[in-house]
Amino acid sequence: MKKAILSMSIVFVLSLFSVPVHSQGCVEATSDAGPQLVGYIQPEFGHYFYGKDNNDNARKPSSFYFRRARIGVVGSIPYDVSYYVMAEFSPIYKGYPFLLDAFVSWAPVGKYFKMSFGQFKSPYGLELNTPCYGLYTINRSLASEQLASPYRELQFMLLGAFGKERDIVSYKLTIMNGTGINKMDAYDEDGGNNQKDLAGRVVVAPWEFIKVGGGFRYGLWGKKDADGDAKSRSRYGVDLSFHKWNLRVQGEYLWGKDVGKIAGGGGCGGKDVAADYPAYNKNGYMFMAMYMTPIRLEPVIKYEYYNPDGTDYKFFGKTQDYAMSTITFGINYFLNEWTRIQVNYLYNAEKKTNGVVNEYDNDMLLIQVQAKF
């Protein structure tokens, strides 16, 4: 209760001060007349097809819940300084409200060069840097969830864009804790690595309807072992976006190398017999297409694949270690500029064994309503 009251108090107090913010926040300001309250909510319904239990009864759990419920304040301070604060109120994540984003930006030469300091998303990945309220499917791809995480970091970023009538080249370069949301990277004599992560992204738009992007992330993670060595992770990605004639097509490929592995239960795995950390090469990709009809109905189809290289990951609460592909069949309907309804059916297929696809009962139907303000 105290945490909820504190989070609501922070948002209220910030709203009393002085706007427009546009950089790496989820929601943009729509006015420069003073502090602005922004946010969106995403109530959702999920129906899961989990096959049959030991008594031959169908297992079809379903639930209503909030995917996201975010409220924040954006504003500007003369001259060229802006601020952004966003809190998450959905209990799905942690069971209580918490600080999502909070940063200050300075743009001394307009859009060409900016500096942002605080907590916000890493610049790595196309889907990650698509605002949550602007995603074309309810879920991001599994590859993005696994290879672009942790999503948010405490960091310092340089960013900007070049182009007169439109952004032809945009860039982001950042140094961050590498510890995830709301976590310090303090020195720890008992094994903390205290090293910062580096990440960057460049997007080139040779024509108005095509964008080509690429990015990277590198850093150490976890505590050092008895020999003073720490595990590391490297990430690289490329992506392509096409938008013309009401048709939108996107594709993204992500690759990652983890040196060392976190064991089940959150503990840190030790070195192997060769006194070296094992290396795991993970990769995944997604491809999707959608078409906006004259009646504001947008059909979507998305194919994605993720290969964890035998490491554990979670898929809707279930821990697994095999490669998996998903086809999402979706419909987006826009009631107006601020409200939409999304319906997604996810068909999941697991890796092949001896040429045969392994099928597990884990398909799902998701329905989401979004209101943005």
Secondary structure, DSSP 8 states (H G I E B T S, - for coil): -HHHHHHHHHHHHHTT------SS-SS--S--SS-EEEEEEEEEEEEEE--B-TTS-B---EEEEEEEEEEEEEEEETTTEEEEEEEE--HHHHSS-EEEEEEEEE-TTGGGSEEEEEEEE-S--TTTTS-GGG-SSSS--HHHHHHS-S-EEEEEEEEEEE-SSS-SEEEEEEEE-SS-TT------TTTB----EEEEEEEEEEETTEEEEEEEEEEEESB--TTS--EEEEEEEEEEEEEETTEEEEEEEEEEEEES-B-GGG-B----TTSS--EEEEEEEEEEEEE--TTSEEEEEEEEEEE-TT--EEETTEEE-S-EEEEEEEEEEESSSSEEEEEEEEEEEE-EETTEE---S-EEEEEEEEEE-
